Amino acid sequence: LCSDSAVKQILLTMNEKQSFIIEDLDDFHIVIKADEEWRVRRELEAELEKNTYTLD
């Protein structure tokens, strides 16, 4: 996965509970288990929505 450093920090925190990261390549890239990609993307999206400001 490619991400910015803030998203990568969220993924690293998520990984502490679920262990899906195979390799931490650099500040912006990680390798995750292929069979976990869909779940990780869905959970990351939900986490990012929690941190999104809306005018509602």
VENKAMO-V9323 format. One line per field, one symbol per residue. burial: + if it has 16 or more other ideal C-beta (glycine too) atoms within 10 Angstrom, else -. A space follows every 50 residues. Layout:
burial: ???
//
This chain:
burial: +-----++--+--++----++--------+-+---+---+--++------ ------
//
